[in-house]
Amino acid sequence: MRIAKWHPGKLIILWSWGSVFAALTLTSFLVSPVSASPGLHLCELLITLLIPAALSGITWTWLSGRELDI
């Protein structure tokens, strides 16, 4: 199924779960010191940044499909 045909509720669910997961990784990122595990610290930061970027891409694609329907 194309993203452009999704019901808006699916985006709400994606953003909700993505926000929870990003918040958990951000919390872990802020609590642990860098010196304890620099590799894990970098992964937590990248995950925290990539989740909103990926969800924004999905939303952009969905909204672009909605523009074509108008």
N, C-alpha and C positions, 0 to 999 in steps of 0.2 A: 504494500500500500504506500502510495506517495505521501510524503510529509505534508504537502499542500492540502490534502484532503482530510487531515486529522481534525478531530473535534478539539476545541480549545481546552477541554478538560485534560487531554493527554499532555499538553504543554504544562499545565498547572501541576500535574503529578510529577512530570520530569523535573521541573524547577524546584518543587518541594523536596523530593528525594535528593536531588543534586545539591541543594542548599544545606540540607542536613549533613550529607557526606562531606561537603567542603568545610562546613563549620567544625565538624569533628576533626578533620585533618589540620585545620588551622589552629584549633585548640591544642592538639598534640604538638604542632610546630612551635607554638608560643611557650609551651610548658617545658619542653626538653631543651637542654643546653646544646649548642652546636658542637662543642668539644666532645660530648658523649658519643655522638654518631653523626658525623658530617654527611655521609651518604643518605642516611634515612632522613635527615633534616632537609636535604635538597629535594628528595622525592616528595616529602610532605608539602613543601612549598610549591613544587611543580603541579602536584595534584590539585592544590588549592587554587592555582591560577588556571589550570586547564579545564576544570569542570565548568566554571562560568563561561569560558571561551567556547567550549563545545556546545553548551546549551544556547548560547547566543547565536551560534551558527545555525543550529536547528531552528531556532525561533525566526531568524532572518529568512531562512528558506521557506518556512511556513507562511510568513507574512508576504513574501514575494509571490507565492502562489495565490494568496488572497487578492493581491493587487490585480492579477491577471483575470480573476473572476468578475471584477467590477465592470 
